[in-house]
């Protein structure tokens, strides 16, 4: 449907002229430059509604967001308009959507469909072990630094096997005192494959490999996806850019929303050139600019505009606000972090005395480490506060332990998860024993689980009582795996896991308030 055939739909009247022009444009690639507070989410939601009303099937629409929270918000808002139809839309983050697609085609890449996904903690633990195995100094080859460099390579679609051919990378590694980084990368990838596992970055790297090596699969998804929408396009990396290009370069049915002035994730591999060069990537693309800020005062919008004007590379825009002028911006420069925290606490108390509830006051800081000084001062002077954006539910130890058991039940090749639980709760299986089991598995090219079922038969140098404990652990996992395959109720499976493994008993043994909180 062309723009000249615009549908007369009630919700279009809720949009301003610039928003409406973007929503109803279905004639080719579209780039929407959406300044802060300009109604970006509303435009994305109404664009999806307009596509549905224009005759697009919901299963042919794919909407990619930067965070799970953004995906949930968009899904909820669309559901209010179209109900259960919203669930047919492919909606989620790049990683979640293409992770699901990968599972469907995993055997083509040498994985099973139940492959494990390593989180940051898993990856760094495995990298730390490899550094030790190679006899390298982990104070030089810091696991977090090595992991970040490997992540950066994957986001640029540089595989472990190809890494050594990139002379610029090798020179940079040598200059940084990390000449063996490529060797760590190769070992890391080999161990991931042996464990039937991918890390978070692999979800995008492997989908690109899948599309490149199997044109029939790419064609399948090109045919299935009629229209692609991408949120926060300024934060996409090269791997994400290539996915979008492969799916939509020929079709041109792509609608991206972003703001070059809000690109803050270059340290994660975000490539600003993706948004700056959109019109080159997708010829005949049309650019729409949402320049009215509905959120901020004129003073804030003007100040932000003056700062952004100094950017060397940008898409010109004239952001404005029709809100009130607002309070003037105060800049306070402190000599130390402690003095800054004291000044902030004084300001909070002044605002509170002026009638502002504490809950209406927010403090933003650039890094989590900066919160420590503020917390100390606030506690000292008795100011109530709550910190948002702390650890995820899934980052708590007790949750990671339970998830590790689930991972092994689904994928017994997942060695990292197995190492996490082999002696938790404590079952008198020491590090030396674990190392001997790993060594036997590595030398014989067998999974650790197979060795655990009969360690003496595979030549593991342990005494009979230790061998019996290893076999008992393997039998416990095998029993739970059988139950998992027969039972559909996830709650029932979790309950059995925490009871039969002894996790619940271990947690209950800590009678402190913190321990009780972990049980809950």
Secondary structure, 3 states (H helix, E strand, C coil): CCHHHCCCCHHHHHCCHHHHHHHHCCCCCEEEEECCCCCHHHHHHHHHHHHHHCCCCHHHEEEEECCHHHHHHHHHHHHHHHHHHHHHCEEEEHHHHHHHHHHHHHHHHCCCCCCEEECHHHHHHHHHHHHHHCCCCCCCCCHHHHHHHHHHHHHCCCCHHHHCCCHHHHHHHHHCCCCCHHHHHHHHHHHHHHCCEEECCHHHHHHHHHHHHCHHHHHHHHHHCCEEEECCHHHCCHHHHHHHHHHHCCCCCEEEEECHHHCCCHHHCCCCHHHHCHHHHCCCCEEEEECEECCCCHHHHHHHHHHHCCCCCCCCCCCEECCCCCCCCCCCCCCCHHHHHHHHHHHHHHHHHCCCCHHHCCCCCCCHHHHHHHHHHHHHHCCCCCCCCCCCHHHCHHHHHHHHHHHHHHCCCCHHHHHHHCCCCCCCCCHHHHHHHHHHHHHHCCCHHHHHHCCCCCCCCCCHHHHHHHHHHHHHHHHHHHHHHHCCCHHHHHHHHHHHCCHHHHHHCCCCHHHHHHHC
